[in-house]
Amino acid sequence: MLFKLSMSGLRSKYKDYIVLLAGLVMSISIFYMFQTLAMNNAFLEANAMIGPIQFVFYAGSVLLSIVTFFYILYANSFLLSLRQKEFGMYMTLGARKSKITRLMFMETVVIGLISLVIGVTVGIGLAQVVGSMLMKELEFSSDGYHAFYLPSLIVTAIFFAILSLISGIMNTFKMLRVTVLQLVHADAQTDKIAKRGKKTVFAAILSIILLLIGYASMIMMSYLQQLGIILALITITSGTYLLFMTFLPLIIHGMKRNKKRTEKGLNAFTYAQLNFRINSLTKVLATVTMLIALSAGAITAGMSFKNNVMIMVDGADYYDVTIHNPTKAEKELLDSIPFTEQKEYRYKMSDKGIFYLKDDLMNQPPRIMIRSSKEDFGKTKIPAGDLPVGAGIRGEKEESRGPAMPADWRDALELIQPYYVYKGERVTIADQKMYDGIEGKEGLVLLGKSDQFDDHLSTWKQIDELQKGKLKLAADQYINTKYSNYTSFRSFSAGTVYMGFFLGIAFLAMMASCLMFKILTGASKDIHRYEMLRKIGVRRELLMKSMYKELFYVFLFPAIIGIIHVLIGMEMFSFILVHPYYKVWLPILIFLVIYAVYYFVTVQLYRGIVMPRKK
């Protein structure tokens, strides 16, 4: 009988349970997907280039595990608060507390198992889709990859089964400590308005200090490294909680005392509602803020890595292609590319080394990258000064073989004569007379620069393959071409992009679940207030406007602080990325659109509880 009553109670609150399940399913599915990409050894062995990305997915799994652990404990505490009045009624009618606690434990575990089954199913589908996308993006073999991977399934099942058991045990202990009267009158308990005193002032000052230390740690991440991550994690989290617990009640109280504002419409009721419940919301909103920072930060960082690929590539190499003695096949490929700049240099090879004609170099000097500082990244210049005849690079010591080579021209010759073409050969500058007297085979170097490098990726790939064949290099041997650098940067960023995207979705789902759950579980206390206003003649439209405004402020404060955390936090990547803020508005805009959708959905669910439409 008790089980039937419990099931009817579950059905009556199915909307609240759907919110809880959504967050759990999303976290489980993404956790499984991460494990599939990180643990699939056969797949990793078949694709050596994904090795560094494996660590990225392991790191994402650890971060997701930590946040998921606290999220599940937090969500299940809401689950208990949602049913406590109902359980109190059962105990009033004669049910023993031991049976109620056992029932509560079973419900928690059953919900966990249901979400586990659904989450793994969704995770298998995600692993299939994301795996295909990742393999296409990185252009590697799919040998050994399976979306349904048993080791990943076992790890996911064990982890979340343990979490469900821990949640059930904690809810059981909470239930044992609560009296019947506390359960029955759960909805009648009022939120205490905290008094402001010296402790509040101290906490407010401390919150600002902690946040400043955290922000400084992120800005100076290149110097602090691991210590900076630990400092930022501790100080920003604690500072955020203290900030909401001290400043937010003051802000709401100040808005309530503004007569010009409160005298308009139902603002007095709206700000009174906020002022009344704000102390019970501070910890939830701080948690939501951290989840917003994690979700928006993960998406922003992932997209920033993607957007910086071409910036890094163009900053490392000015010319798109460097070819020695182009073959017929290579010339056909080069003819298909609209070059904006082309330069040719003649040289001769003899038993004494390689000799470049000075006139060619001086008449059309190649552009070299400026590498003096980060601010100059991507900038180019023409080599300065004269090019001494007889100067050279590589081979024997230069001081015994003619004049010294100027630094700029050394960089230029290393660009024209890559190490993988003629290894160990000395490169020497010759004037026309000296060049004509050298007996050896003449060669030609071609440098090319196009408008859009990424519009011709397939062509660059074919040229690299032809060069390896011509130089008799192994197919998997790395050569320092612009296309090789592009594939390296893209491989490095691809795992981070996907990890950021899916971690962002997981944290966003958790954030929405926490905020929705808190607002909806407290909605029953507001029913009689809206009924009173309706009875004294307040129009439904005004009540709806008040409702939208109240929940807007609840959603607004975490979004502002969370976005500030993200924008400052992007400085952490400044020693890895050239422009971490490049197109940063795009992921922030995507997040705000999704966040706005959650806001409108929450308002509609809240309205359905406090002001249901009459049938």
N, C-alpha and C positions, 0 to 999 in steps of 0.2 A: 504493500500500500504506500509506504513511504517513498519507494522508488518511483511509483507512478506519479505521486505528487511532485517529486523532484523533476521528473521528465516534463510534466505540464508547466512547471516553473521555468524550465529551460526554453520550452517552446514560446512562452509568453515574452521572453526577453531575447528572442533569436537575433534581433538587429544588433544588440550589444555584443552578442557572441560572434556575430559575423565580423564586427570590427576587430575583435581580439584574434579571431582565426586568420584574418587577412594578414596581419603583421607576422603571426607565427609561420604561416605558409610561405610568405615571401622570404623570411629569414632562413627557413629550412631549405627551400629550393635553391637559393643562391649559395648557401653553405655547401650543399651537395655539388653544385656546379663547380665551385672553386676546388673542392677535393678531387673531382674528376679530372680537371686540367692539371692539378699539381701532383697527383699520385699515380697517373697512368705511365708506368715505367717503360713499357714497350713502345708507347708513342714517343716518349722523351728520348729513348735510345735511337729511334729512327730519325729524330730531328734534333741534332746536337745544338742548333742555333737557338732553340727555345729554352736551353738550360738556365740562362740568367733570369728568364721570365718566371721560371718555376718558383723562385724565391718570392717574387711579387705576389703570386697567388697564395703561397703559404702565409705571407704577412697579412694579406687580406682576410684569410680564414681566421687567423688569430684575433685580429681586430673585430671581425664580425662575431666571433665566439664570445668575446668579452662583453660587447654591447648587448648581444642577444641574451646572455646570462642575466644581466640586470634588468633587461626589458621583460623577460618572462616572469621574474620575481615581482616586478612592479605591476605587470598586467594581472597576475593572479591575485595580488592584494586587492585590486579593483573587483575582481571576480567575487571575492569574499564579501566585499562591501555591498555588491549588487544583490546578494542573496541573504544577507544577514537578517533582515526583518522577516523574510520568509521562513528562515530556519528558527528564528525566535518564536514564531507562531506555532511551528511544529512542536517545539519543546513545551510551549504553553498547553498544547492539546495532549501532552503526555509522552511525546517522543523523548527517549533518553539521549543525553548529550553524546554518549559513545557512538550511538547509531548515526547521529547527525555528523559527527566528525568523520566517521567511516564513509558516509555518503559524500561528504565534501571532498575527501581524499580520492574517492573513486571518480567523481566528476572531473577533478583537476587532471588526473592521469588519463581518463578517457578523452578529454579535450586535447591533451598533449599528443596522444596516439593518433587521433583523427587528423590533427594538423600535420603530424609526421608522415602519415600515408599520403595525404594530399600534397604536402610539400615535396616529398621525394618524387612523386609522379610529375609534378610541375618542373622539378629540378632536372629530371631526365630529359624533358622536352627542351628546357633551357640549355642543357649541356649539348644537345644535338644542334640547336640553332647557333649558339655562341661558338661551339667548336668549329662548325662549318665556316662561320664568319672569320674566326681567328686564323684558320688554315688558309682561307682565301686571301686574307690580308697579308699574311706573312709568307705565303707561297711555299708551304712545305707539305710533306707527304702525310696522308691520313692513316698510314699503316699503324695498326695497333690501337687506334683511338676508338673507343666505344662509349656512347652516351650512357648506356647502362653498364656501370663498372662496380662490381661487387665489393671490393675493398672500400671504395668511397661510400657505398650504401651502408656498409657495416659501421664505419666511423661516424657517419651522420646519425644512424639509428641509435647507436650507443650514447652519443653525446646528448641528443635531445631526449632520449628516454631517461637518462640520469637527471636532466634538468626538470622533467615532468615529475619525477619522484621527489626531488628536492622541494619543488613548489608545493606538491601535495602535503609533504611532511610539515613545511612551514605554515601552510594554511590550517593544518590540524592543530598545531600548537597555538596558533592565534585563536582558534575557535575554543580551545580548552580554557583559555584565560579570560574569555568574555562571558559576562553574566547574561541570564535570560532577559533581564530588564534592558540591558544595553542593546541587545539584539532587537527586541520589540520596538524600542523607541529610537532606533538608529536614525530614522528620517527626521525626528524631532530635535536632534542634537544640533545646537547652534555653533557656528564658527566663531571662535574667540578673536576679538580685535586686539592685536598686540599693542602694548603701551610702549611709547618711544622714550628712551632714556639714554644714559651714558653708554650702555652696552650697544645700543643701536648705532650711535654716532661712531663708536670705535669700530663696529663691524662694517659700517659704510666706508670709513677711511681705509680699513684693511682690504676691502673688496677692490677699491681703486688701485691700491699698491700692488696687490696680487695680479690684477689684470695687466698693469704696466710691466711688471716683471715677466709675465707670460708673453706679452707682445714683443718685449725686447729680446726674449729668448728666441722667438721665431725669426725676428729680423736678423739676429746674429747667429743663425743656425750654422753657417759655414765655419764659424770659429768654435762654437760650443759642441756641435755634432750631437752625439748620443745624450750628453748632459742637457743640451738645449731641448731635446724632445721630452725628456723626463720633467724638466722644469716647466715647460709649457703645459704639459698634460696636467700636472698637479695644480699649478697656480691659476690657469685659466678656468679649470673646472670648479675649484673652490671659490675663486673670485666671482664667477658667474652666479653661483648659488647665493653667495653673500650679497651680491648686487641686487638680485631680485628680492631677497628677503628684507632688504633695508630701503632701497630707493623706490621700488615699485609701489608699495603702500603709500609712500609720501607723494608720489606723482598722482596717484588716483585720488588721494585726499585733497591735494591742491586743486585738481580738476573739479571736485565736488564743491569746494568752497568758492569757486568762481561764479558769482551771481549772474553775470551776463550770460554765461554759458548754461547754467542750470535752469534759468527761467524760460528757456526756449523749449517748447514741446514737452516731451517726456524725459528731458535730460536729467531732471532731478531724480526720477525713478531709476534711470539707466546708471548714473554715477553712484547712486545709493546701492544698487545691486552689486556693482563692481567693488565698492568700498567694503561691502558686507562680506564678500566671498574672496577678496584678494589674498588674505593671509593663508587661506587653504590652497590657493593656486600657485603661490610663489615657487615651491619646490618642483611642482609639475612643470611650470613654465621654464624654470631653469633647466630641467631635464630635456624639455622640448628644444630649448635653445642649443644645447650641446648636440642633440640629434640633428638639428638644422645645420649647425656648423659642420658636422661630419658628412651629412648627405650632400649639401650644396658644395662643401669643400671637396668631396670625392669626385663629384661630377665636374667641377671647375678645374681641379688638378688634372683629371684625365683628359679633358678637352684641351687644356693648355699644353700638355705634352704632345698631343696630336698637332695642334696649331704651330708648335715650335719646330716640327721636323724640318720643314723647308727653310725656316730661318737659320737653323743650325747647319743645314747642308749648304745653303748659299753663303753662309759666313765662313765655312771651312774651305770652299773651292769657288773661285770666280768663274773659271772656264768649265763648260759642261763636258768637254771631251779633249783628251790628249792622245793622238795616234801617231805612231812611227810607221812610216812607209805604208800608207793605207792600201789595202788590196782592192780588187775590183768589187768584191762583195761589200766591203766596208764603205767604199765610195758610193755605192748605190744607196746604202742606208743613210749616209751623210747628205746626199742630194735631196732626201725626203724631208730634211729638217730646215726650216727657214732661219739660218744663222744671222744674227745681227752684227757679229764680229768674228772674223777669221784671220789667223796669222800663220805664216809658214816660215820655217827656219831650215836652212841647209846645213849638213854636217858630213864629215868623212870619217870613216873608221880605218885605222891602221894598227900595226902591231904596237905602236906607241900610245894608243888610246883613241879617244873621240875628239874631233876638232870641229868647233862651231864657227861659222863665218861671222865676224864682228859686225860687218855692214848690215846683215839681216837683223841682228839683235838691236843695233842702235837705231835703224830706220823704223822698225816697228816693235818697240820694246813691249814685252808682255806685262800685264797688270798683276801685281802681287798683293796678297792680303796683308793688312796692317795688324800686327799681333801684339802691340805694345801694352794695351789695356783692354778691359771689358767694354769700355765706352766706345772703343774703336772697332769692335767686333763687326765684321761684314764690310768694313770700309777697305778700299783698295788704293793703290798708288803706283806710279811709274817708277822703276828703279832710278835712284839718284846717282849722279856722277858718271865719269867716263869708265869704259870697260877696258882694262889694260890687256894688251896683247901678251899672251904667254901665261896669264893667270888661269887657274883651274880649280877644280874641286874633286874630291875623292882621290883614290890612288895613293901615291907616296906623299910624304910630308911636303906641304906647299912651299915652305921656306927654301927648300933645295931645288924647287922647280919653277922659278920665276916669281913675278910680283904677286902680292896678296890679292885675293878676290874680294871686292867690296861686298858688305853684308847683303845689300839689296839684290845685287846681281847673283849672289850665291843662292838666294831664295828663288830667283827667276830661273836659274839653270836647273835647280832641283825640281821645279815645276815642269820644265820642258823635258828633262831627262829623268823620269821616275826610276827609282831603284830597281824595280822589277823588270825593266827593259834590258839593260846591260849592266849586270851587277859587278862592282869592283873596278870597272873601267874608269880611268882618269878622263875628265872632261876639261878640255883646254880651249881657250879663245885664240883664234887665228885671224890675221888680216888677209886681204885678198891675195897678196903675193905668197904668203906662207901657205894659204889654203890651196892655191894652184899647184904648189910644189909637193903636196902630200899625195903619196900613192896609196890609194885605198878606195873602198866602195863608198859611193855617195848615197846619203839618205835624206829623208825629208820628215820634218815634224809638223803636224797640223794641230793648232789650237782652235777650238770653236766655242762660241757663246751664243745661246739662243734666248728668245724672250721668256718662254715658259718651259723650264726644265721638266716639270711634272706632267706636261702634256705629251711627252715623248718617252715615257718610261720603258715601254716595250722595245723601242729602238735602242736606247742606251744599254738595255740588257743584252740584246743581240750583239751589239758592238763589243761589250765586255767578253762575251763568250767567244767571239771571233778572235779577239786579242789573245785570250788564253790559249786558244788552239794554235795561233801563229807563233806565240812565244814558247809553246810546248810546256804550259803550266797545267797543274792539276785542276780539274773542274771546280773543286771546293777550295782552292787556294785563294786567299784574300789578296786583292790588288788594290792599291790606293787610288781608285778612280772616284769620280763624283757619284756615280751610280752605286758603287760599293758602299760609300759613306752614307748614301741615302737609305739603302737597305739596312745598314747597321742602326742608324738612328730610328728608323721605322720599327725595327724589331724590338728595340729598347722601349719605345713608347707604346707599342700595340698592347702589351700585357697590362700596362698601367692604365691605358684608356678603357679597356674592358673592365678591369678591376674597379676603377673609379665609377664607371657607369652603373654597374650592378650593385656595388656597395652603396652608392647614392640612392638607388631605388629601395634597397633593403632598409637603410636608415630612415628614408622618407616614409616608408610604410609603418615603421615602428613609431616614428614621431606622430604621424596622423592617428595611429591607434591610441597612443598615450593621451593625446589632447582630446580626441573624440570621447574616449572612455571616461575621462575625468569630467568633461562637460555633461555627458549624457547621464552618468550616474548621479550627478547632483541636480539633474533637471526635475526630479520628482518633488524636491523641496520648493521649486518655483511655481508649481502648478497653481496653488491657492492664491499666490500673489497676482498672477495674470487673471485668475477668475475674479478676484476682487475688483481689479481695474475694469474688467469687462462689465461687471454688475453696476458700477457707478457711471457707465456710459462712455468709456474710452473706446474710440474706434479701433477696429482690428488692424487697420493700416498703420496707425500710430504705434501700436504694440509691436507690429512686425518691424517697423523702422527702429524702435528701441532695441529689439532683439538683435537685429543686424549690427547696430552700433556697438552694443555691449560685447558681442563675440568678436567684432572687428578689433577692438582694443586687446582682447585676450590673444588673438592671433598676431597682432601687430608687434607687440613688445618683443617676443622671442625672435621674430623675423629680423627686426632691426639689429639686435645684439648679435644674432647668428651670422648675418651678412657681414657685420663689422669683423667678427672673428675670421670669416673666410677671406675677406679682402686683405687683412693684415697677415693672415696665415699663409697666403700665397708667396710671401717673402721667403718662406722656408725653401722654396724651389729656385731662388734667384741664383744660387751657386751651381745649379744643374741646368736651368733653362736660361736662355738669353733674354727673353721677354716673357716673364711669367704672367703678365697682365694683358698679353696680346689677345684681343677679342674676348676679354673676360666678361663683358656684358652679356654675351650669348648664353652661357650656362646659367648665369644669374637670372636672366629673363625666363629661361626654361623652368628653373626652380620656382620662380614667383608665379608662373602660370599654373603649375601643378599645385602649389600651395593655395592659390586662390580657389581652385576646384575643390580642394579639401575643405576650405572655409565655407563655401556655399553648400556643400553636402552636409557638413556639421550643422549649419543653421537650419536646414530643412529637417534633419533628424530631430534636432532640439525643438523646433516648432511643432513637429508631430507629437511630441510628448506633452509640452506645456499648453499648446493650443490646438488640439486635434479638431479637424473639420467635422462638423455635425453631419450625421448621415441623414 
